[in-house]
């Protein structure tokens, strides 16, 4: 795909109180979808004195009962529960997403056109550059950025630390390192979430300083977005840079989340966030930053075909729901599919439906 034009925006910070960037997702009120009023599974906490006769469904962390009131209101009937993806299920559909989107190509364009000048001042002449990747996954993007740092700072030792909670991703990352030709680089993995890492360093009073920290597509899963950004910014050394890569406020995700977020199963706090939200947080913290917008798309054509495996993975990743195609009410599926075809979400190209997956690359100075 031919590279598209990028837009660079530079902002000056405003001084004000730090906001809590955390957003919570509530279940739909009384089982009614706010989009079109269709009846959805009603989630209620189990009460021993509950007089309703219902089926109990075992959740990953707690018991709950799923009730569906039929349109004629004559009786309560069991309904197959919509639920959030587990870590393993998310990894599977994320792999499918990468295979059918230009997300990594978009990041490579940023790496080629902007990153070299961004990391030029790292280390300020030191013999060692300390790098921290937060939520690095399998490390594909990490290794590419390390090569760019090496090219810009030849002969410098790079100490690369990684925070990643998924053990399978860590194993894949280690395999990638073994298969690479990188030299003069050390790797240290921490099998922790970003919140666990922060807690651990604070308890031990051992906060380390880094020259380059990157948070790539990970702020959706943190408990408190503003606090997370503030903490990792405090880990920067002099002349350090914090890189945040996140979905753009101009992407199709923004439109979909605004309209349908309450129709999907409750997910982790902070899941719905874009570059525009990060911009507000940074300005309220009084931090200087540069913001780059890069276009990306995702072929979602198969999600409109019932029974299609790739389409099923697409809907699961879009909604954060396990087997959305078979567990979501028909009215919700139909409404979502119609919305996905609208210009604010997608474009048509050669008969394919391409979802707008644009990214914001935000560079925060120390």
Helices and strands as residue ranges (DSSP letters): E 7-11, G 29-31, E 42-45, E 56-58, E 63-69, E 76-77, H 87-100, H 103-110, I 111-115, H 116-118, G 122-125, E 128-134, H 140-152, E 157-163, H 167-178, E 185-190, H 194-204, E 210-216, G 219-221, H 225-234, E 236-247, H 252-260, G 261-263, H 275-284, E 289-294, E 297-299, G 301-304, H 309-319, H 324-327, H 330-340, E 346-349, E 352-356, E 359-365
